[in-house]
């Protein structure tokens, strides 16, 4: 029996056939898409689990001394465990200076503060270590300083004493004195006067009403610890500051070999500028002036980033500091242009934390900025 189909019926039959074929193809495509999607999800899950298991924690080196460094370290230890604090040993005032003179040891004060900032100990123990005697022969002396002195006497080596204390306090990272040599700071003022000793410099400069022209060490060829140079070379990011420009930061830069290590390192070098000028040290200096002092003493442009606060101070707090001659350090367009021409990137952010009427950097905010730079640089390097 022969079936004759009209032209319309043939077209409809062909369309029906093509529809079935299209359905089969669509089903196959959807099936393949589902398989691909599932595979992608599984791979992403594996990647996420790998990242979580092997969380990238960049190696951060922090160079400085004084209160600013230890405050910053308290925030940084919550973002990475790979921290190396390189600390000045040019301090010659207060309890540290007394132990340095009496026992011939390196000054323990800044080392102690960094150890405690990175320590994982009970709050009570932290209070004990920071306790200062108020009477007797030990008046003004910190128990923590005495602890380091005792450990130095026990092991007959300051470096070993710091290492052992790091173990006792279960610190996050490590703390290194920049050098094991007995060094003193020497400041030459613009009027030609020379001042010896970190603790004497700001007050003498104020009395003389003369700015600091140049800083040197009384030992020109003071050698750094080998571990200091190694840490700089292996760092994912290097932070200079925050801290007193002339008496906390420069003493590290002036140690022989440190600038060469900084210059040859491929890690981003980040300078954290102070929030306020420091009477007797940085009177009248802006951000560019701070950077210029660093680079002039180093003899090389090794800075890649400058982190600057851009938040104004409350009137009451500002007045307290203004009475001592301190001024807020802020960037303007001319400074931004100047730093840009030098190849230095500026990062401006609200970074002020006020406690009991005193200003300081917000350690958590500052740490986040540094970590973003370190991670960005590490990923770009990997690529």
N, C-alpha and C positions, 0 to 999 in steps of 0.2 A: 504494500500500500504506500503510495507516494504522497508525502505531505508537502503541499505547496504553501510557502509562507509569503505573505505580502512583504513589500519593502519595509513597512513600518514595523511589522512583527520581527523581521530580521534585525532591525536596529535595536529593538527592545531586548531581544535575546542576547545580542552582543553586549549591550549595556549591563544586562544582568550578569553575564559572564565576567565582564570587567569588574563589576562591583564585588563579585566573589573573590576575584584575584586581589583586588585592592584591600578587601577585608583581611585576607590571609597575610598580605604584605604588612598591613598596619599592625595586625596582631603580632607578627614576627618582630617588627620594629619596636613595639611596646615591650615585648618580652626581652629583647636584647637591651633596651633602655633600662628596664628593671634590674637586669643582671649587672649592667654597668654601674647603675646607681648603688646597688648593694655592695659591689666591689669597692666603689669609691668611699662609701660610708665606712666599710670595714677598714680600708687603708687609712682613712682619716682618724679612726678610732685608735688604730695602732700607733699612728704618728703622735696623737695627743697623749696616749699612755707613755710613749717613749719620752716625750718632752717633759711630762710630769715626773717620770722616773728619773730622768737625767736633766733636771732643771738647769738651764744655763745660768751660772753665777759668775759674772766677770771678775777678773782679778783687778782690784782697785788699790792703788798705792796712794796714800795721803801723806803729804810732806808738810811739816810745820811744827807747831808747838803752842803752848799756852792754852787758855780756856777755849778758844775758838775751835781748835783741832779736836779736843775731847768731846765738845758738844756735838760736833758734826759726826763723830764716830758713833755716838749713841744712836743716832738715826740710821747710819749706814749699815750697822750690823743686822738690821732687820731686812735688808734687801740682798745682801750677799755674805757668804761666809769667808770669801777669799779676800781678806783685807790685810794690808800691810801698812802700819803706821810708822813712818820714819820721823824721828823726833829729835829736835835740837838738844844739845847738851852744853849750851853756852850760858845757861842760867847761873847767876852768882849771887842772887839775893834771897832773902827770907830763910826759911828752914833748909832749903836745898843748898843755899850758899854756905850756911853754917856747917852742914855735914861735909860739904866739899872741902871746906877749909880745915875742919877738925880731923877728918878721916882720910883726906886725899882721894876721895871717890868722885865719880861723876855725879852731877846734880840729879837727884831722883824725882823731883817734883812733877815735871811734865810727863815723864815716863809713868809715874804712878797714876796720874789722871787718865792717861790713855789706856792703861791696863784696866782700870776700874770702869771706864766707858765701854770697853769691850767684854767685860767680865760677865759671867753667868753665875752670880752668887746671891745669897739672901740679902735683902735690903739692910738688915741689921749689920751684917759683915761689911757692907759698903760704908755704912755710917762709922763703924769702928775704924776702918782704914783711913777715912777722911778726918777723923777726930784730931783736934789740935789741943795740946796741953795749954792751960791758961796760967799756970803758976810754976814756980821753981826753975831749975836749970833747963828744963825742957819747954819752957814757955814759948808758945808760937810754933812749936815743932809738930809736924803731922805724924801720927802713928804709922801711916803708910810709908812715909819716908824712912822711919826707923826700921820698919820691916824689911825694906829693900837694903838698908845699910847692914842689917843682921845677915841677910842672905848673901850679900857681897862678901862679908867677912867669913861666912861659912864656906863659900865656894872659891873665895879669893879671886873672883872675877865678876865684873859688873854685868857683862853680857850673859854669863851663865845664870846669874841671879835673876835677871829679867826673864830668861827662858823658863826657869823653875817656877817663878811667880805666875807666869802665863799658864802653866800646867795646873797650879794650885787653884787659880781663879777660873779655870776652864774658859779662857777667853775665846772670842770669835775672831780668828785671824792671828796676827802676830804684831808685836811691837819691837822696833829696832832703834837703838840709838844711832844717829847718823855716823858717828865716829866713836872710837874708844880713846881718842886722844884728849888731853886736858887743854881745852881751847877757851879763849876769851874774845869777846867782841871789842873792836876798836872803832870808834866813830870819829870821823873828821868833820867838823862843822864848817859852814860857809865862811865863818870868821877866822878859820885857820886853827882853832883850838881842837885838841885831840882828847877824847874821853875813853878810858878803858873800863870795861865791865858793863854787862847788859843792864844791870839794875841802876847804874848811874846815868845812862845815856839820856833818857827822856827828861829827867829833872834838870840835868846840867844844860841841855839844849834850851829848855824853857827859861832858865835863869840867864843864860847868855843871849836869849832872844835871837837865836841863830838856828837856821834849819840844818839838817844833816846833809852833808855833801857826799860823803863816801863811807862805806862800811868795809872793814877788813877783819881778818882773824889775826891773832898774835902769832899764830903758826901758819905760815903761808902754804905749806905742803901737807896739811893735815889730811890723812887718808880715811876714806869711808870704810865701813864694814863691807866685806865682799858680798854679803847677803843683801846689802842695800842696793848695790849695783845690779845684782842678779834680779832682784824684785822689780826694779825699774825696767829692765830689759824684757821681763816676762809679763809685764802689766798689760791689761786690756784698756785701762784708763789711768791717768796720773793726775791727782788733784793737788794743787798748791794752795794752801790756806784752808779755811779762813784763819786769820791771826795777825798779830802785829807785824807789819811789813818789814821793819828793820831789825827787830829783836827776836822774832819767832820764825820768820820765813827765810830771810837772807842768810842766817847762820848755816842753814842746810845747803843752800845754793853755793856758798863760798867754800865748802869742803871740796878738795881736789877730786876731780873725776865725776862729780854729780852732774854738772852741766853737760859734760860730754855724753853721759848716759841718757840724759833727758833729750838731747839733740838727736841722738841716733835712734831713739825709740820711735816705733811707728804708731804707738798708742796715742790717742788724743790727750794733749796736755791742757788741763783746765785750771784757770786761776779764779778763785772765789774772792771777789773784792769785799773788803770790809763794809759794813753798813754806815759807819761813822768815821770821821777823821780822828786820829789819836793825838792828843796834845803832846808836844815834845817829839813826835815822830813824823806825822804826816799832815801837819797843819797846812790848810789851804790846798791840799792836793786832791785832784779829781781822779776819775777812773784811769784816764790816759796817763796821768802822772804816776800812779801806782804801777802800771804796767811798764812804763819807761824806766822806773827805778829797778825793777826786776831784770829787764833786758840789758840795761846798761851794766849792771853788776855781773850778769851772766856772760855778756859779750856775744850773745847769740839770741835770735828770735825763736824761741822754742814753744811759745804759747799758741794754742789753736783756738781756745774758747775762753771767754770771760763771762762769768756769771755775776750779775749785778742786781741788787734789790731796786725795785721801782715804786715802793710803797712809802707814802709820807708818814711821818710820825705824829702821834697825838700831841697836841700843844704842851700838855703838862710834862710828858716824858721828854719831849724835845728841849724844853726849857732847862730841865735838870742837867742835860748834857751840854747845852749851850753855855751854861755858867762856867764850865771848865774849858770852854773854847772849842768844843767838838762841833762839827757840822755834818749834815747828812750828805752822803756821797751818791749822786745820781748822774745818769748819762744825759747828754743833750745831743742834738743832731750833729754838731761839729765833732764831738768825741766819737760818735758812731762812725762817721765818715773816716776819721783818722785811724781808728782801729781796723776798719774794713780795708783801707789801703795797705795796712800792715799784714793783711791776711788773717786777721783775728775775728772770729764770729762772736757777736754779743748775744747773750741770752738774758732777757730782763723778766723778772717775775717778783711777785709779792713774797718776800722771804722773811719778814720780821715776826718774831715771837717776843712778847713782853711778859716778863714774870717779875712780880714784886717791884715793878717800876723800872726794871733793867731790860735793855734790849739785847737781843742776840738773834742769830739765824735760826729759823725753824728747821731743825735737823731733818725731819721727815720730808718736807718739801724740797729741801736742798738735795737730799739723797736721791729722790725721784728724778730730779733734773740730771744729776750725774749718771744715774743708771741708764737713762734714755740715750745719753750720748755714747756710753760704753757699749750698749747693746746694738745701737745703730751702726757704730763703727765696726763692731765684730762681724755683723751680718754682711756689711758691705765688703769687708776684707775677704770673707769666705766666698763671696760671689766672684 
